[in-house]
């Protein structure tokens, strides 16, 4: 099967990350994955949620939103509706879980980091782009406030990518047209050490075999490795502090 944009089945979309896209946050990154664009901003506050008060540990959380015309048809602002959708809540929990997995919360100390992920343009893979770009924003933010003579709170790199089964073919990094017609849709989050953080896989009125699952995982691993190499390039010398 020929893909819409001519990519090979095991090829991700072009990725571009622009640092310091917004001047006010401690860390800011615009990530572009194909036609998907997500603005990721990291904010650090000298406080923690009430359930962590006095424990000497920090916290990392995320918020996610689709701008009204980030999609082909206008989305109503969730604030105007008075509540978040279940999809939004599920995605921001995924982003928060993924980024907390590589943070040493004790080394962070009693600080909270909020990663705001605002989708400017959606063409599939917005949650995985949010994790990948959000990680870079997180590292940039903590590099500004964490002394170099103390352990850096980021233990490892973290990136995410989608894979799926489209017309019987396993593919990496689905755009919206592919994702909307996929028989199987899966999101894979991995660390720089090659460990899995989370795997979200669903058959859309379809099943998949263990052999296909193994293929999905191989594609996810390859895609995440490429994204992490991109993160390191974007971060430059700051990348050397990760895991130190």
N, C-alpha and C positions, 0 to 999 in steps of 0.2 A: 504494500500500500504506500502510495506517495503522500507525504505529509503536506499540509496546507502551505507551509513556508519552505518546503524543500529540504528540511532537515532529515538526517538519518534517525532511525528509531532510538538510538542510544546517544543522541546529541541534544544538549540543552540549548535554550535560547541565548542570544547574546545578553551579557550582564554588564551593567555599568553602575557604579556606586559613586555618588558625589558627596564628599565630606563637607561639613559646615554649611549645609544648604540653608539653614536658618541660623541667625547669629545669636539668638538668646539661649537656647538649651545648652546644657553642658556637653551634650553629644547630639549631632544631627547628621542624618544621612538620607539622601534620596536614592532609592534603589530602583533600577529599571531592569526588568526581566522581559525581554521582548517588548510587547506593548503594555505590559503591566508596570505601573509606577506607584510606589508606596513611599510616603515620607515618614521616616522613623526618627523620633526625637526622644532623647533620654534626659530625664530630670532627676536631680539628686536632692533629697531633703534630709535634714538632720533630725529625723524622727522615724519611729517605726509604728506599725499597727499595734493596737492595745494588747493583743494576745502575745506580742513579743517584748513588751515593755520590761526593762530590767534584766533581760537575758543576755545582753551583750552581743546580740545577733542582728543582722540587717535583713532586708526584704527586697525582692524584685518582683514587680507586677507589670501588667500590660493592659492597655486599652486599645481598642480597634474600632475603626469606623470606615464606612464607604461614603465618600462625598456624593451628593445628590446626582451629579452627572458623570460619575466615574464609570457608569454603565450605559448601554445603548438607550435604555429608557430611564427617565429620572426616578431615583429613589427618594422617598420622603425622608427627611432627617428624623432619626429616632428620637431626638430630643423633642421634636414637634409632636410625635406620637405619645410621648410620655413614658416610654419604656424601651429597653433594648430587646431585640429579637433573640430567640434561643440560639440562632446561628452566630450572632455577634458575641454572645456570652461564651459559647463553646470555643470560638476562635481565640478570644483574648486569654482564656484560661490555658489554651494550648501554648500560646506564645509565652505566657508567664512561666508555665511549667518547664518549657524547653530551656529558657534562659536561666532559670534558677538551678537547673541541673548542672551547670558548669560554673556556678558561683559558690565560693566559700563564704557562707553567710556570717561565720564568726570572724573571719578576716575582714569582712566588710564593715563590721561594727554596727552600731545603732544608726544606720542610715537606710533610707528607702529610695529605691530607684524605680521610677515609672517610665515605661517605654510606650509612647504614644505612636500608634501605627495608623496613619490616615491614607486610605487608598484614593489616589488622585485619578487613576485610570485602571480599570480592571479588565484583564484578558486572560484569566485563569492563573492559579497559583498565588493568590494574594496572601494567603496565610503563610505559605512557605517563604515568600519574599519578605514578609514581615519579620519572620524569625531570622533570616539571613542578614537583612539590613539592620534589624534591631540589635543583633549581636555586635555589629560594628559600632553602632551608636553607643551601646553600653560600654564597650571597651574604651572608646574615646572619652566618655564622661568620667569613668573611674580613673583613667590615666591623669586627668586634671586634678583630682582631689586626693589620690592615694600616694603617700610618700614613697619615693623610690627605694628607701632603705628598709622597707617593710614588705612582707609577702603580698603580692598582687592578688586581689580576690578572685580573679578569673582563672580557673583551673585548666580550661581547655577551650578549643574553638567549638563552634556550634553552627550548623547550617541545615537547611531543609529543602526538599524538592518533592515534586509530585511525580508519580508514575501511574501507568494505567494500561488497560487492555482496550484497544480500539480496532474494531473490525478484525479481531482475532490476533492482533499483533501487540506485543509488549512494547511500550514506549515510555520515554523519559520526558518530563517537563511539558505537561499538556497545556496547550492554549485553550481558550474558552470553547471554541468550536469542537476540539477533540474531547475536552472534559465533559461537555454536555451530551456527547454521544457515546461515551466510554461504557463498556460492559463492566469494567472493574476500575475503581478509582482508589488511589492509595497515596498517602502523604508520609514521607519518611524523614525523621529528624535524627541526625547523627553528630557525633563529636569528632574532633580531630584525630583522636586515637582509634577511630573506627568503631566505637561503641554506639549502639542504638539508644536514643532517648525515648522515642515514641514511634509507633507504626499505626497509622489509621488506614484500614483497608476495608472496602465494602464492594460487594457484588451488586451491581444495579440490575436486578432481575436476571442475574447471571451468577454462575459459580466459577471458582478458579481452582486449579490443581496445585499440589505442592511444588511441582516442577515450575509452574508459572510463578508461584510465590517466590521461589528461589531466584527466578529471573528478575522479578520486581526488585528484590533486595539487592541484587547485583547492580541493576541500573541505578537504584537509589544511592548505593555506595559510591559508584563512579561519579554521579552528579554532585553529591555532597563534597567529595574530594576536590572537584573542580571549583566549586563555590568557595571552599575554605582557602584554596590557593588564591582566589580572587580577593577574599577578605584580607589575607596577609599582605597582598600587594597594595591594597588600598590603605591599610593601617600603617604600612612602612615600619619604622623603627619601633613604634608602639607595640607591634605584634610580638616583639621579642620579650615583652613583659608577661605575656600570657603563660601561665604554668610555672612562673618563677616566684 
